[in-house]
């Protein structure tokens, strides 16, 4: 492993976790978004991570949930159809919150590795500068 490999790997983790956090934030913010039954529901985003050849991680893609969502009986909603239904996204808030915790901890771990590697390299440069 080269001198800057730890920074590259941790940096890739920061990027992937930030994308995951952004997707989760969007999903949570739109969990209660309803539309008319003639429209497609908000599609939750799921980040697909992949391994890089250098040992890091990358966003391999973004998968989306079913546009059908679920029908919710809400006859008082102005978007409701004749039977009183609206279309809502099929988002499991418990799963989203669990993933949010995992993504947040992954981001924090990558940030800590980045800080530790920077401190280590700074110390090494300082030692080398005194010679």
N, CA, C and O atoms as CSV, one atom per row, in Angstrom:
chain,resi,resn,atom,element,x,y,z
A,1,UNK,N,N,0.856,-1.174,0.000
A,1,UNK,CA,C,0.000,0.000,0.000
A,1,UNK,C,C,0.900,1.234,0.000
A,1,UNK,O,O,1.796,1.358,0.834
A,2,UNK,N,N,0.653,2.141,-0.940
A,2,UNK,CA,C,1.444,3.355,-1.064
A,2,UNK,C,C,1.120,4.362,0.018
A,2,UNK,O,O,0.195,4.187,0.811
A,3,UNK,N,N,1.909,5.418,0.025
A,3,UNK,CA,C,1.781,6.427,1.073
A,3,UNK,C,C,0.421,7.105,1.094
A,3,UNK,O,O,-0.092,7.434,2.163
A,4,UNK,N,N,-0.164,7.314,-0.074
A,4,UNK,CA,C,-1.426,8.049,-0.122
A,4,UNK,C,C,-2.639,7.159,-0.398
A,4,UNK,O,O,-3.738,7.664,-0.625
A,5,UNK,N,N,-2.446,5.848,-0.381
A,5,UNK,CA,C,-3.556,4.929,-0.634
A,5,UNK,C,C,-4.657,5.057,0.417
A,5,UNK,O,O,-5.842,5.000,0.089
A,6,UNK,N,N,-4.269,5.229,1.671
A,6,UNK,CA,C,-5.280,5.356,2.739
A,6,UNK,C,C,-6.152,6.584,2.499
A,6,UNK,O,O,-7.364,6.537,2.712
A,7,UNK,N,N,-5.539,7.683,2.055
A,7,UNK,CA,C,-6.319,8.886,1.770
A,7,UNK,C,C,-7.253,8.669,0.582
A,7,UNK,O,O,-8.402,9.110,0.605
A,8,UNK,N,N,-6.767,7.995,-0.445
A,8,UNK,CA,C,-7.601,7.732,-1.616
A,8,UNK,C,C,-8.782,6.831,-1.277
A,8,UNK,O,O,-9.907,7.072,-1.715
A,9,UNK,N,N,-8.518,5.800,-0.500
A,9,UNK,CA,C,-9.583,4.864,-0.124
A,9,UNK,C,C,-10.608,5.546,0.780
A,9,UNK,O,O,-11.814,5.417,0.566
A,10,UNK,N,N,-10.125,6.271,1.788
A,10,UNK,CA,C,-11.047,6.975,2.690
A,10,UNK,C,C,-11.815,8.054,1.942
A,10,UNK,O,O,-12.997,8.274,2.209
A,11,UNK,N,N,-11.156,8.726,1.013
A,11,UNK,CA,C,-11.833,9.747,0.212
A,11,UNK,C,C,-12.936,9.160,-0.648
A,11,UNK,O,O,-13.990,9.772,-0.821
A,12,UNK,N,N,-12.693,7.973,-1.187
A,12,UNK,CA,C,-13.742,7.323,-1.979
A,12,UNK,C,C,-14.917,6.943,-1.087
A,12,UNK,O,O,-16.071,7.012,-1.512
A,13,UNK,N,N,-14.629,6.544,0.142
A,13,UNK,CA,C,-15.685,6.227,1.100
A,13,UNK,C,C,-16.509,7.450,1.449
A,13,UNK,O,O,-17.730,7.366,1.584
A,14,UNK,N,N,-15.838,8.594,1.598
A,14,UNK,CA,C,-16.555,9.837,1.880
A,14,UNK,C,C,-17.531,10.167,0.752
A,14,UNK,O,O,-18.683,10.525,0.999
A,15,UNK,N,N,-17.060,10.041,-0.482
A,15,UNK,CA,C,-17.917,10.349,-1.629
A,15,UNK,C,C,-19.111,9.424,-1.731
A,15,UNK,O,O,-20.233,9.873,-1.964
A,16,UNK,N,N,-18.875,8.134,-1.557
A,16,UNK,CA,C,-19.965,7.162,-1.652
A,16,UNK,C,C,-20.975,7.371,-0.527
A,16,UNK,O,O,-22.183,7.345,-0.761
A,17,UNK,N,N,-20.483,7.577,0.686
A,17,UNK,CA,C,-21.395,7.781,1.812
A,17,UNK,C,C,-22.172,9.087,1.687
A,17,UNK,O,O,-23.327,9.157,2.106
A,18,UNK,N,N,-21.556,10.121,1.118
A,18,UNK,CA,C,-22.275,11.377,0.912
A,18,UNK,C,C,-23.414,11.180,-0.084
A,18,UNK,O,O,-24.512,11.700,0.113
A,19,UNK,N,N,-23.158,10.441,-1.137
A,19,UNK,CA,C,-24.213,10.141,-2.121
A,19,UNK,C,C,-25.332,9.346,-1.465
A,19,UNK,O,O,-26.509,9.609,-1.712
A,20,UNK,N,N,-24.973,8.372,-0.626
A,20,UNK,CA,C,-25.966,7.570,0.088
A,20,UNK,C,C,-26.795,8.453,1.014
A,20,UNK,O,O,-28.020,8.333,1.060
A,21,UNK,N,N,-26.126,9.340,1.751
A,21,UNK,CA,C,-26.845,10.251,2.653
A,21,UNK,C,C,-27.796,11.160,1.883
A,21,UNK,O,O,-28.918,11.404,2.326
A,22,UNK,N,N,-27.354,11.660,0.734
A,22,UNK,CA,C,-28.207,12.525,-0.091
A,22,UNK,C,C,-29.449,11.775,-0.567
A,22,UNK,O,O,-30.557,12.311,-0.535
A,23,UNK,N,N,-29.256,10.529,-1.008
A,23,UNK,CA,C,-30.390,9.727,-1.478
A,23,UNK,C,C,-31.370,9.465,-0.339
A,23,UNK,O,O,-32.582,9.572,-0.526
A,24,UNK,N,N,-30.852,9.125,0.835
A,24,UNK,CA,C,-31.721,8.874,1.983
A,24,UNK,C,C,-32.476,10.129,2.397
A,24,UNK,O,O,-33.655,10.058,2.746
A,25,UNK,N,N,-31.811,11.269,2.361
A,25,UNK,CA,C,-32.473,12.529,2.714
A,25,UNK,C,C,-33.628,12.804,1.757
A,25,UNK,O,O,-34.701,13.232,2.179
A,26,UNK,N,N,-33.407,12.559,0.480
A,26,UNK,CA,C,-34.472,12.753,-0.510
A,26,UNK,C,C,-35.630,11.795,-0.259
A,26,UNK,O,O,-36.795,12.188,-0.328
A,27,UNK,N,N,-35.309,10.542,0.031
A,27,UNK,CA,C,-36.351,9.549,0.297
A,27,UNK,C,C,-37.191,9.931,1.511
A,27,UNK,O,O,-38.420,9.861,1.474
A,28,UNK,N,N,-36.523,10.332,2.576
A,28,UNK,CA,C,-37.233,10.694,3.809
A,28,UNK,C,C,-38.082,11.945,3.588
A,28,UNK,O,O,-39.217,12.024,4.059
A,29,UNK,N,N,-37.529,12.918,2.873
A,29,UNK,CA,C,-38.259,14.161,2.620
A,29,UNK,C,C,-39.506,13.927,1.771
A,29,UNK,O,O,-40.481,14.669,1.888
A,30,UNK,N,N,-39.485,12.910,0.923
A,30,UNK,CA,C,-40.605,12.653,0.017
A,30,UNK,C,C,-41.472,11.467,0.428
A,30,UNK,O,O,-42.320,11.021,-0.345
A,31,UNK,N,N,-41.266,10.962,1.626
A,31,UNK,CA,C,-42.004,9.778,2.075
A,31,UNK,C,C,-43.512,10.000,2.109
A,31,UNK,O,O,-44.280,9.058,1.916
A,32,UNK,N,N,-43.938,11.228,2.350
A,32,UNK,CA,C,-45.371,11.518,2.446
A,32,UNK,C,C,-45.910,12.248,1.219
A,32,UNK,O,O,-47.005,12.808,1.261
A,33,UNK,N,N,-45.153,12.243,0.137
A,33,UNK,CA,C,-45.592,12.905,-1.085
A,33,UNK,C,C,-46.602,12.018,-1.796
A,33,UNK,O,O,-46.293,10.890,-2.180
A,34,UNK,N,N,-47.808,12.538,-1.967
A,34,UNK,CA,C,-48.845,11.777,-2.666
A,34,UNK,C,C,-49.181,12.460,-3.978
A,34,UNK,O,O,-49.043,13.675,-4.121
A,35,UNK,N,N,-49.623,11.658,-4.925
A,35,UNK,CA,C,-50.036,12.160,-6.235
A,35,UNK,C,C,-51.356,11.488,-6.596
A,35,UNK,O,O,-51.814,10.572,-5.912
A,36,UNK,N,N,-51.945,11.954,-7.665
A,36,UNK,CA,C,-53.171,11.323,-8.148
A,36,UNK,C,C,-52.853,9.898,-8.589
A,36,UNK,O,O,-51.715,9.598,-8.949
A,37,UNK,N,N,-53.845,9.030,-8.563
A,37,UNK,CA,C,-53.628,7.633,-8.935
A,37,UNK,C,C,-53.248,7.472,-10.399
A,37,UNK,O,O,-52.734,6.423,-10.786
A,38,UNK,N,N,-53.488,8.478,-11.212
A,38,UNK,CA,C,-53.109,8.411,-12.627
A,38,UNK,C,C,-51.627,8.717,-12.838
A,38,UNK,O,O,-51.113,8.557,-13.945
A,39,UNK,N,N,-50.944,9.152,-11.789
A,39,UNK,CA,C,-49.526,9.492,-11.879
A,39,UNK,C,C,-48.673,8.420,-11.210
A,39,UNK,O,O,-49.183,7.549,-10.505
A,40,UNK,N,N,-47.357,8.500,-11.446
A,40,UNK,CA,C,-46.445,7.570,-10.781
A,40,UNK,C,C,-46.024,8.160,-9.439
A,40,UNK,O,O,-45.906,9.376,-9.283
A,41,UNK,N,N,-45.804,7.285,-8.491
A,41,UNK,CA,C,-45.395,7.700,-7.143
A,41,UNK,C,C,-43.930,8.129,-7.154
A,41,UNK,O,O,-43.173,7.781,-8.061
A,42,UNK,N,N,-43.547,8.888,-6.136
A,42,UNK,CA,C,-42.135,9.220,-5.954
A,42,UNK,C,C,-41.363,7.920,-5.872
A,42,UNK,O,O,-41.776,6.991,-5.178
A,43,UNK,N,N,-40.253,7.848,-6.570
A,43,UNK,CA,C,-39.434,6.639,-6.568
A,43,UNK,C,C,-38.227,6.837,-5.653
A,43,UNK,O,O,-37.358,7.669,-5.914
A,44,UNK,N,N,-38.196,6.063,-4.588
A,44,UNK,CA,C,-37.082,6.132,-3.651
A,44,UNK,C,C,-35.800,5.706,-4.361
A,44,UNK,O,O,-35.814,4.833,-5.229
A,45,UNK,N,N,-34.696,6.335,-3.976
A,45,UNK,CA,C,-33.393,6.024,-4.560
A,45,UNK,C,C,-32.610,5.136,-3.614
A,45,UNK,O,O,-32.607,5.338,-2.400
A,46,UNK,N,N,-31.945,4.146,-4.196
A,46,UNK,CA,C,-31.087,3.258,-3.423
A,46,UNK,C,C,-29.720,3.243,-4.091
A,46,UNK,O,O,-29.603,2.921,-5.273
A,47,UNK,N,N,-28.694,3.590,-3.335
A,47,UNK,CA,C,-27.334,3.667,-3.868
A,47,UNK,C,C,-26.753,2.261,-3.942
A,47,UNK,O,O,-26.827,1.488,-2.987
A,48,UNK,N,N,-26.177,1.949,-5.093
A,48,UNK,CA,C,-25.508,0.660,-5.300
A,48,UNK,C,C,-24.009,0.933,-5.256
A,48,UNK,O,O,-23.477,1.651,-6.103
A,49,UNK,N,N,-23.337,0.364,-4.277
A,49,UNK,CA,C,-21.899,0.568,-4.110
A,49,UNK,C,C,-21.136,-0.545,-4.809
A,49,UNK,O,O,-21.603,-1.679,-4.903
A,50,UNK,N,N,-19.965,-0.199,-5.291
A,50,UNK,CA,C,-19.107,-1.177,-5.943
A,50,UNK,C,C,-17.667,-0.974,-5.522
A,50,UNK,O,O,-17.269,0.120,-5.121
A,51,UNK,N,N,-16.890,-2.039,-5.619
A,51,UNK,CA,C,-15.476,-1.974,-5.240
A,51,UNK,C,C,-14.647,-1.399,-6.385
A,51,UNK,O,O,-14.892,-1.691,-7.555
A,52,UNK,N,N,-13.671,-0.584,-6.029
A,52,UNK,CA,C,-12.716,-0.071,-7.006
A,52,UNK,C,C,-11.475,-0.950,-6.986
A,52,UNK,O,O,-11.200,-1.594,-5.974
A,53,UNK,N,N,-10.724,-0.991,-8.072
A,53,UNK,CA,C,-9.511,-1.815,-8.104
A,53,UNK,C,C,-8.467,-1.423,-7.064
A,53,UNK,O,O,-7.670,-2.262,-6.646
A,54,UNK,N,N,-8.462,-0.156,-6.642
A,54,UNK,CA,C,-7.464,0.296,-5.665
A,54,UNK,C,C,-7.880,0.024,-4.217
A,54,UNK,O,O,-7.175,0.429,-3.292
A,55,UNK,N,N,-8.997,-0.647,-4.007
A,55,UNK,CA,C,-9.460,-0.963,-2.659
A,55,UNK,C,C,-10.503,-0.001,-2.142
A,55,UNK,O,O,-11.062,-0.210,-1.065
A,56,UNK,N,N,-10.775,1.050,-2.894
A,56,UNK,CA,C,-11.790,2.015,-2.490
A,56,UNK,C,C,-13.176,1.547,-2.884
A,56,UNK,O,O,-13.379,0.396,-3.269
A,57,UNK,N,N,-14.113,2.454,-2.780
A,57,UNK,CA,C,-15.505,2.157,-3.100
A,57,UNK,C,C,-16.025,3.260,-4.007
A,57,UNK,O,O,-15.563,4.399,-3.945
A,58,UNK,N,N,-16.988,2.911,-4.848
A,58,UNK,CA,C,-17.577,3.896,-5.743
A,58,UNK,C,C,-19.077,3.660,-5.834
A,58,UNK,O,O,-19.581,2.592,-5.487
A,59,UNK,N,N,-19.764,4.666,-6.301
A,59,UNK,CA,C,-21.190,4.511,-6.560
A,59,UNK,C,C,-21.307,3.830,-7.916
A,59,UNK,O,O,-21.004,4.422,-8.952
A,60,UNK,N,N,-21.753,2.576,-7.896
A,60,UNK,CA,C,-21.877,1.799,-9.131
A,60,UNK,C,C,-23.172,2.130,-9.859
A,60,UNK,O,O,-23.295,1.884,-11.058
A,61,UNK,N,N,-24.126,2.680,-9.143
A,61,UNK,CA,C,-25.398,3.039,-9.760
A,61,UNK,C,C,-26.410,3.470,-8.723
A,61,UNK,O,O,-26.177,3.396,-7.517
A,62,UNK,N,N,-27.535,3.919,-9.229
A,62,UNK,CA,C,-28.660,4.308,-8.371
A,62,UNK,C,C,-29.871,3.507,-8.838
A,62,UNK,O,O,-30.315,3.641,-9.978
A,63,UNK,N,N,-30.391,2.688,-7.958
A,63,UNK,CA,C,-31.614,1.938,-8.258
A,63,UNK,C,C,-32.797,2.734,-7.716
A,63,UNK,O,O,-32.662,3.478,-6.745
A,64,UNK,N,N,-33.933,2.577,-8.339
A,64,UNK,CA,C,-35.130,3.286,-7.879
A,64,UNK,C,C,-36.231,2.287,-7.565
A,64,UNK,O,O,-36.272,1.188,-8.117
A,65,UNK,N,N,-37.116,2.689,-6.674
A,65,UNK,CA,C,-38.214,1.816,-6.262
A,65,UNK,C,C,-39.310,1.793,-7.324
A,65,UNK,O,O,-39.246,2.505,-8.326
A,66,UNK,N,N,-40.289,0.979,-7.084
A,66,UNK,CA,C,-41.414,0.779,-7.999
A,66,UNK,C,C,-42.226,2.067,-8.147
A,66,UNK,O,O,-42.644,2.646,-7.145
A,67,UNK,N,N,-42.455,2.525,-9.383
A,67,UNK,CA,C,-43.234,3.752,-9.571
A,67,UNK,C,C,-44.717,3.592,-9.220
A,67,UNK,O,O,-45.440,4.581,-9.101
A,68,UNK,N,N,-45.160,2.355,-9.056
A,68,UNK,CA,C,-46.554,2.133,-8.662
A,68,UNK,C,C,-46.808,2.567,-7.228
A,68,UNK,O,O,-47.922,2.958,-6.882
A,69,UNK,N,N,-45.765,2.498,-6.385
A,69,UNK,CA,C,-45.937,2.876,-4.986
A,69,UNK,C,C,-47.040,2.068,-4.326
A,69,UNK,O,O,-47.120,0.851,-4.497
A,70,UNK,N,N,-47.890,2.754,-3.570
A,70,UNK,CA,C,-49.018,2.079,-2.936
A,70,UNK,C,C,-50.218,3.027,-2.934
A,70,UNK,O,O,-50.074,4.249,-2.894
A,71,UNK,N,N,-51.370,2.439,-2.978
A,71,UNK,CA,C,-52.596,3.226,-2.931
A,71,UNK,C,C,-52.987,3.446,-1.477
A,71,UNK,O,O,-52.980,2.520,-0.666
A,72,UNK,N,N,-53.327,4.692,-1.168
A,72,UNK,CA,C,-53.714,5.065,0.192
A,72,UNK,C,C,-55.104,5.680,0.125
A,72,UNK,O,O,-55.374,6.556,-0.696
A,73,UNK,N,N,-55.969,5.210,0.995
A,73,UNK,CA,C,-57.338,5.748,1.026
A,73,UNK,C,C,-57.330,7.062,1.789
A,73,UNK,O,O,-57.107,7.085,2.999
A,74,UNK,N,N,-57.574,8.151,1.077
A,74,UNK,CA,C,-57.588,9.489,1.658
A,74,UNK,C,C,-58.631,10.315,0.907
A,74,UNK,O,O,-58.284,11.175,0.098
A,75,UNK,N,N,-59.923,10.048,1.182
A,75,UNK,CA,C,-60.981,10.694,0.397
A,75,UNK,C,C,-61.035,12.220,0.540
A,75,UNK,O,O,-61.622,12.889,-0.309
A,76,UNK,N,N,-60.441,12.776,1.587
A,76,UNK,CA,C,-60.458,14.222,1.775
A,76,UNK,C,C,-59.347,14.935,0.997
A,76,UNK,O,O,-59.344,16.162,0.903
A,77,UNK,N,N,-58.418,14.176,0.448
A,77,UNK,CA,C,-57.331,14.772,-0.313
A,77,UNK,C,C,-57.858,15.265,-1.658
A,77,UNK,O,O,-58.594,14.539,-2.325
A,78,UNK,N,N,-57.505,16.466,-2.066
A,78,UNK,CA,C,-57.991,16.981,-3.353
A,78,UNK,C,C,-57.473,16.194,-4.556
A,78,UNK,O,O,-58.024,16.311,-5.650
A,79,UNK,N,N,-56.429,15.401,-4.369
A,79,UNK,CA,C,-55.892,14.581,-5.457
A,79,UNK,C,C,-56.553,13.206,-5.549
A,79,UNK,O,O,-56.260,12.437,-6.464
A,80,UNK,N,N,-57.434,12.899,-4.615
A,80,UNK,CA,C,-58.055,11.567,-4.554
A,80,UNK,C,C,-58.911,11.307,-5.787
A,80,UNK,O,O,-59.540,12.208,-6.342
A,81,UNK,N,N,-58.912,10.037,-6.192
A,81,UNK,CA,C,-59.747,9.638,-7.326
A,81,UNK,C,C,-61.188,9.430,-6.849
A,81,UNK,O,O,-61.519,9.741,-5.705
A,82,UNK,N,N,-62.026,8.913,-7.715
A,82,UNK,CA,C,-63.455,8.746,-7.404
A,82,UNK,C,C,-63.684,7.820,-6.210
A,82,UNK,O,O,-64.652,7.983,-5.467
A,83,UNK,N,N,-62.780,6.839,-6.028
A,83,UNK,CA,C,-62.904,5.918,-4.887
A,83,UNK,C,C,-62.222,6.451,-3.624
A,83,UNK,O,O,-62.286,5.815,-2.571
A,84,UNK,N,N,-61.570,7.616,-3.724
A,84,UNK,CA,C,-60.932,8.218,-2.554
A,84,UNK,C,C,-59.481,7.817,-2.344
A,84,UNK,O,O,-58.962,7.956,-1.237
A,85,UNK,N,N,-58.813,7.322,-3.386
A,85,UNK,CA,C,-57.426,6.873,-3.251
A,85,UNK,C,C,-56.446,7.860,-3.870
A,85,UNK,O,O,-56.753,8.540,-4.849
A,86,UNK,N,N,-55.265,7.919,-3.275
A,86,UNK,CA,C,-54.121,8.645,-3.824
A,86,UNK,C,C,-52.952,7.662,-3.882
A,86,UNK,O,O,-52.963,6.625,-3.218
A,87,UNK,N,N,-51.958,8.001,-4.677
A,87,UNK,CA,C,-50.772,7.136,-4.800
A,87,UNK,C,C,-49.644,7.731,-3.958
A,87,UNK,O,O,-49.328,8.916,-4.064
A,88,UNK,N,N,-49.053,6.892,-3.128
A,88,UNK,CA,C,-47.951,7.297,-2.246
A,88,UNK,C,C,-46.738,6.417,-2.513
A,88,UNK,O,O,-46.886,5.290,-2.986
A,89,UNK,N,N,-45.546,6.911,-2.219
A,89,UNK,CA,C,-44.359,6.079,-2.419
A,89,UNK,C,C,-44.322,4.930,-1.417
A,89,UNK,O,O,-44.779,5.069,-0.283
A,90,UNK,N,N,-43.782,3.809,-1.842
A,90,UNK,CA,C,-43.640,2.649,-0.950
A,90,UNK,C,C,-42.295,2.761,-0.242
A,90,UNK,O,O,-41.325,2.098,-0.610
A,91,UNK,N,N,-42.255,3.611,0.779
A,91,UNK,CA,C,-41.022,3.855,1.526
A,91,UNK,C,C,-41.216,3.381,2.961
A,91,UNK,O,O,-42.149,3.798,3.647
A,92,UNK,N,N,-40.324,2.507,3.398
A,92,UNK,CA,C,-40.331,2.014,4.773
A,92,UNK,C,C,-39.446,2.943,5.605
A,92,UNK,O,O,-38.219,2.888,5.517
A,93,UNK,N,N,-40.074,3.789,6.407
A,93,UNK,CA,C,-39.318,4.785,7.165
A,93,UNK,C,C,-38.348,4.148,8.166
A,93,UNK,O,O,-37.271,4.694,8.405
A,94,UNK,N,N,-38.707,3.020,8.744
A,94,UNK,CA,C,-37.797,2.361,9.685
A,94,UNK,C,C,-36.521,1.929,8.963
A,94,UNK,O,O,-35.421,2.097,9.490
A,95,UNK,N,N,-36.665,1.379,7.773
A,95,UNK,CA,C,-35.497,0.967,6.989
A,95,UNK,C,C,-34.670,2.175,6.575
A,95,UNK,O,O,-33.440,2.127,6.610
A,96,UNK,N,N,-35.337,3.259,6.181
A,96,UNK,CA,C,-34.618,4.468,5.780
A,96,UNK,C,C,-33.824,5.043,6.955
A,96,UNK,O,O,-32.686,5.477,6.778
A,97,UNK,N,N,-34.404,5.047,8.125
A,97,UNK,CA,C,-33.708,5.585,9.298
A,97,UNK,C,C,-32.538,4.685,9.701
A,97,UNK,O,O,-31.491,5.181,10.115
A,98,UNK,N,N,-32.709,3.375,9.583
A,98,UNK,CA,C,-31.603,2.448,9.878
A,98,UNK,C,C,-30.452,2.668,8.902
A,98,UNK,O,O,-29.289,2.709,9.302
A,99,UNK,N,N,-30.785,2.809,7.621
A,99,UNK,CA,C,-29.756,3.065,6.614
A,99,UNK,C,C,-29.096,4.419,6.842
A,99,UNK,O,O,-27.897,4.574,6.612
A,100,UNK,N,N,-29.872,5.395,7.289
A,100,UNK,CA,C,-29.318,6.719,7.570
A,100,UNK,C,C,-28.240,6.627,8.647
A,100,UNK,O,O,-27.189,7.259,8.535
A,101,UNK,N,N,-28.499,5.851,9.676
A,101,UNK,CA,C,-27.513,5.665,10.750
A,101,UNK,C,C,-26.262,4.983,10.203
A,101,UNK,O,O,-25.144,5.390,10.518
A,102,UNK,N,N,-26.447,3.947,9.382
A,102,UNK,CA,C,-25.292,3.245,8.806
A,102,UNK,C,C,-24.480,4.165,7.904
A,102,UNK,O,O,-23.251,4.179,7.978
A,103,UNK,N,N,-25.156,4.935,7.052
A,103,UNK,CA,C,-24.454,5.831,6.139
A,103,UNK,C,C,-23.720,6.923,6.912
A,103,UNK,O,O,-22.600,7.296,6.563
A,104,UNK,N,N,-24.353,7.427,7.953
A,104,UNK,CA,C,-23.735,8.467,8.771
A,104,UNK,C,C,-22.483,7.939,9.474
A,104,UNK,O,O,-21.458,8.618,9.517
A,105,UNK,N,N,-22.569,6.745,10.015
A,105,UNK,CA,C,-21.409,6.154,10.703
A,105,UNK,C,C,-20.294,5.834,9.715
A,105,UNK,O,O,-19.117,6.003,10.032
A,106,UNK,N,N,-20.657,5.376,8.527
A,106,UNK,CA,C,-19.654,5.116,7.490
A,106,UNK,C,C,-18.950,6.399,7.075
A,106,UNK,O,O,-17.733,6.415,6.890
A,107,UNK,N,N,-19.719,7.474,6.930
A,107,UNK,CA,C,-19.135,8.764,6.582
A,107,UNK,C,C,-18.186,9.226,7.682
A,107,UNK,O,O,-17.080,9.687,7.400
A,108,UNK,N,N,-18.617,9.103,8.933
A,108,UNK,CA,C,-17.781,9.518,10.056
A,108,UNK,C,C,-16.494,8.692,10.124
A,108,UNK,O,O,-15.426,9.238,10.400
A,109,UNK,N,N,-16.586,7.393,9.875
A,109,UNK,CA,C,-15.403,6.534,9.903
A,109,UNK,C,C,-14.427,6.935,8.795
A,109,UNK,O,O,-13.221,7.018,9.028
A,110,UNK,N,N,-14.943,7.182,7.604
A,110,UNK,CA,C,-14.077,7.603,6.496
A,110,UNK,C,C,-13.433,8.951,6.796
A,110,UNK,O,O,-12.259,9.157,6.490
A,111,UNK,N,N,-14.188,9.866,7.390
A,111,UNK,CA,C,-13.637,11.173,7.755
A,111,UNK,C,C,-12.536,11.029,8.804
A,111,UNK,O,O,-11.526,11.731,8.753
A,112,UNK,N,N,-12.734,10.126,9.745
A,112,UNK,CA,C,-11.731,9.911,10.792
A,112,UNK,C,C,-10.457,9.311,10.201
A,112,UNK,O,O,-9.357,9.712,10.580
A,113,UNK,N,N,-10.588,8.362,9.285
A,113,UNK,CA,C,-9.416,7.775,8.630
A,113,UNK,C,C,-8.674,8.846,7.840
A,113,UNK,O,O,-7.445,8.904,7.861
A,114,UNK,N,N,-9.431,9.697,7.140
A,114,UNK,CA,C,-8.817,10.784,6.375
A,114,UNK,C,C,-8.036,11.711,7.298
A,114,UNK,O,O,-6.902,12.081,6.993
A,115,UNK,N,N,-8.633,12.087,8.424
A,115,UNK,CA,C,-7.961,12.972,9.376
A,115,UNK,C,C,-6.716,12.302,9.957
A,115,UNK,O,O,-5.671,12.942,10.079
A,116,UNK,N,N,-6.816,11.032,10.314
A,116,UNK,CA,C,-5.677,10.312,10.872
A,116,UNK,C,C,-4.549,10.225,9.850
A,116,UNK,O,O,-3.387,10.437,10.196
A,117,UNK,N,N,-4.878,9.915,8.588
A,117,UNK,CA,C,-3.853,9.815,7.548
A,117,UNK,C,C,-3.196,11.174,7.310
A,117,UNK,O,O,-1.978,11.249,7.150
A,118,UNK,N,N,-3.986,12.243,7.287
A,118,UNK,CA,C,-3.422,13.583,7.096
A,118,UNK,C,C,-2.488,13.947,8.244
A,118,UNK,O,O,-1.412,14.502,8.026
A,119,UNK,N,N,-2.903,13.632,9.463
A,119,UNK,CA,C,-2.055,13.918,10.624
A,119,UNK,C,C,-0.758,13.121,10.559
A,119,UNK,O,O,0.311,13.648,10.865
A,120,UNK,N,N,-0.848,11.861,10.164
A,120,UNK,CA,C,0.330,11.004,10.055
A,120,UNK,C,C,1.284,11.543,9.001
A,120,UNK,O,O,2.492,11.611,9.232
A,121,UNK,N,N,0.753,11.925,7.850
A,121,UNK,CA,C,1.604,12.449,6.782
A,121,UNK,C,C,2.206,13.796,7.173
A,121,UNK,O,O,3.361,14.070,6.846
A,122,UNK,N,N,1.450,14.633,7.863
A,122,UNK,CA,C,1.988,15.895,8.322
A,122,UNK,C,C,3.126,15.705,9.300
A,122,UNK,O,O,4.125,16.421,9.242
A,123,UNK,N,N,2.984,14.751,10.195
A,123,UNK,CA,C,4.040,14.451,11.161
A,123,UNK,C,C,5.271,13.930,10.441
A,123,UNK,O,O,6.390,14.323,10.772
A,124,UNK,N,N,5.087,13.051,9.461
A,124,UNK,CA,C,6.210,12.510,8.707
A,124,UNK,C,C,6.932,13.608,7.943
A,124,UNK,O,O,8.161,13.617,7.878
A,125,UNK,N,N,6.179,14.528,7.368
A,125,UNK,CA,C,6.801,15.635,6.639
A,125,UNK,C,C,7.576,16.524,7.613
A,125,UNK,O,O,8.663,17.006,7.297
A,126,UNK,N,N,7.005,16.736,8.797
A,126,UNK,CA,C,7.692,17.533,9.819
A,126,UNK,C,C,8.997,16.887,10.272
A,126,UNK,O,O,10.004,17.567,10.468
A,127,UNK,N,N,8.968,15.577,10.433
A,127,UNK,CA,C,10.172,14.853,10.849
A,127,UNK,C,C,11.213,14.936,9.729
A,127,UNK,O,O,12.392,15.184,9.978
A,128,UNK,N,N,10.758,14.726,8.503
A,128,UNK,CA,C,11.693,14.784,7.369
A,128,UNK,C,C,12.269,16.170,7.156
A,128,UNK,O,O,13.382,16.306,6.649
A,129,UNK,N,N,11.538,17.188,7.529
A,129,UNK,CA,C,12.007,18.562,7.365
A,129,UNK,C,C,13.069,18.939,8.364
A,129,UNK,O,O,13.823,19.883,8.126
A,130,UNK,N,N,13.158,18.233,9.477
A,130,UNK,CA,C,14.158,18.537,10.516
A,130,UNK,C,C,15.510,17.891,10.223
A,130,UNK,O,O,16.512,18.239,10.847
A,131,UNK,N,N,15.541,16.973,9.296
A,131,UNK,CA,C,16.808,16.258,9.051
A,131,UNK,C,C,17.829,17.112,8.375
A,131,UNK,O,O,18.938,16.651,8.104
